[in-house]
Structure formats: structure tokens, C-alpha cells
Amino acid sequence: MSGIYKILELVLPATGQTCLMVLLSTVFSLILGFPLGVLLCVSDPVSGIKPRKVLFQILTRIVNALRSFPFIILMILLFLHLYGNILQMKMTTGKPDWKMNCAWIC
């Protein structure tokens, strides 16, 4: 039974930290996203309550830029992971093993 308590000592604080991060990111997304969404709907040149073409174009570009951030972060992390593996193999064996390093892609 002491093994379960050791696991709980590790898992419970990490679970609390994860819940806090999710809560904070949700609040941040709502604070930023809700006004942007309302402004986009109101200023839509075709069906908006108060059409503003320039404002709509600016907000659309901002939203499209913000929407691509998670993908950009993922690409950077994947590149760093791949590059780190290549450097590690180069330092230990003198040359990278491309077949082994790229096997996770296929």
C-alpha cells in the first residue's frame, strides 16, 4: 500500500497544476476570444449589425495569426526534438543513424 501513496504524492500535485493551467488558459482565451468574436460578428461586411470592412479585415488577420500559434509551437518542438536526437547520436557514435532517427515519422 505504501507504493500507492508514493504514486499519489506525485500524481495529485501534478493533477492540480494541470487543472490550474487549463483554468488559466481557458480564462485567458475567453477574455481574448469573446470580444474578438463579437467584434467579428458585428463588423462583418456581409451580415454584420454594423458593417466595418477595414475593422473586419484587421480582426480576421489577427484571429488567423493567433490560430496558427499552436501549430508553430508544435513544429518548433518537433524540430528541437529531432535535432537534439541527431546531436546526441553524433556525439556518442560520431555519425547520426538516419534510419533509426526518422523511424518515428513513418
C-alpha positions in Angstrom: 0.0 0.0 0.0 2.9 2.4 0.5 3.6 2.3 -3.2 0.1 3.7 -3.9 0.7 6.6 -1.5 4.0 7.4 -3.2 2.3 7.5 -6.6 -0.5 9.7 -5.2 2.1 12.0 -3.7 3.5 12.5 -7.2 0.2 12.5 -9.2 -2.0 14.7 -7.1 0.1 17.8 -7.1 0.7 17.4 -10.9 -3.0 17.0 -11.4 -3.7 20.2 -9.5 -1.1 22.0 -11.5 -2.6 20.7 -14.8 -6.1 21.8 -13.7 -4.8 25.3 -12.8 -3.0 25.6 -16.2 -6.2 24.6 -18.0 -8.3 27.0 -16.0 -5.9 29.9 -16.6 -5.7 29.2 -20.3 -9.5 29.0 -20.5 -9.9 32.3 -18.7 -7.3 33.9 -21.0 -8.9 32.5 -24.1 -12.3 33.8 -23.0 -11.0 37.2 -22.2 -9.3 37.5 -25.6 -11.6 35.4 -27.8 -15.1 36.6 -26.7 -14.6 40.3 -27.6 -12.8 39.4 -30.8 -15.7 37.0 -31.8 -18.4 39.6 -31.0 -16.5 42.3 -32.9 -16.0 40.0 -35.9 -19.8 39.2 -36.0 -20.8 42.8 -35.6 -18.4 44.2 -38.1 -18.9 41.5 -40.8 -19.4 43.4 -44.1 -22.0 41.0 -45.4 -24.2 40.2 -42.5 -23.0 42.3 -39.6 -25.1 44.6 -37.5 -22.7 47.5 -38.1 -20.5 46.6 -41.1 -17.0 47.9 -40.9 -14.9 46.3 -43.7 -11.5 47.6 -42.5 -12.0 46.6 -38.9 -13.3 43.2 -40.0 -10.2 42.6 -42.2 -7.8 43.6 -39.4 -9.6 41.4 -36.9 -9.7 38.4 -39.3 -5.9 38.7 -39.8 -5.3 38.8 -36.0 -7.5 35.7 -35.5 -5.8 33.8 -38.3 -2.4 34.7 -36.8 -3.4 33.6 -33.3 -5.0 30.4 -34.7 -1.6 29.3 -36.1 0.4 29.6 -32.9 -0.2 26.1 -31.6 0.9 24.6 -34.9 4.0 26.8 -34.9 4.9 25.7 -31.3 4.4 22.1 -32.3 6.7 22.4 -35.3 9.4 24.1 -33.2 9.2 21.4 -30.5 9.4 18.6 -33.1 12.3 20.2 -34.8 14.2 20.6 -31.5 13.4 17.0 -30.6 14.7 15.7 -33.9 17.7 18.0 -33.9 18.5 17.0 -30.3 18.4 13.3 -31.2 20.8 13.9 -34.1 23.2 15.8 -32.0 23.1 13.1 -29.3 23.8 10.3 -31.8 26.6 12.4 -33.4 28.3 12.9 -30.1 28.0 9.3 -29.0 28.7 7.4 -32.3 30.4 10.0 -34.4 27.6 9.9 -37.0 23.8 10.1 -37.0 21.8 7.0 -37.7 19.1 8.4 -40.0 17.1 5.3 -40.3 16.7 5.0 -36.5 16.2 8.7 -36.0 13.5 9.1 -38.7 11.6 5.8 -37.8 9.2 7.7 -35.5 8.0 9.8 -38.5 6.8 6.8 -40.6 
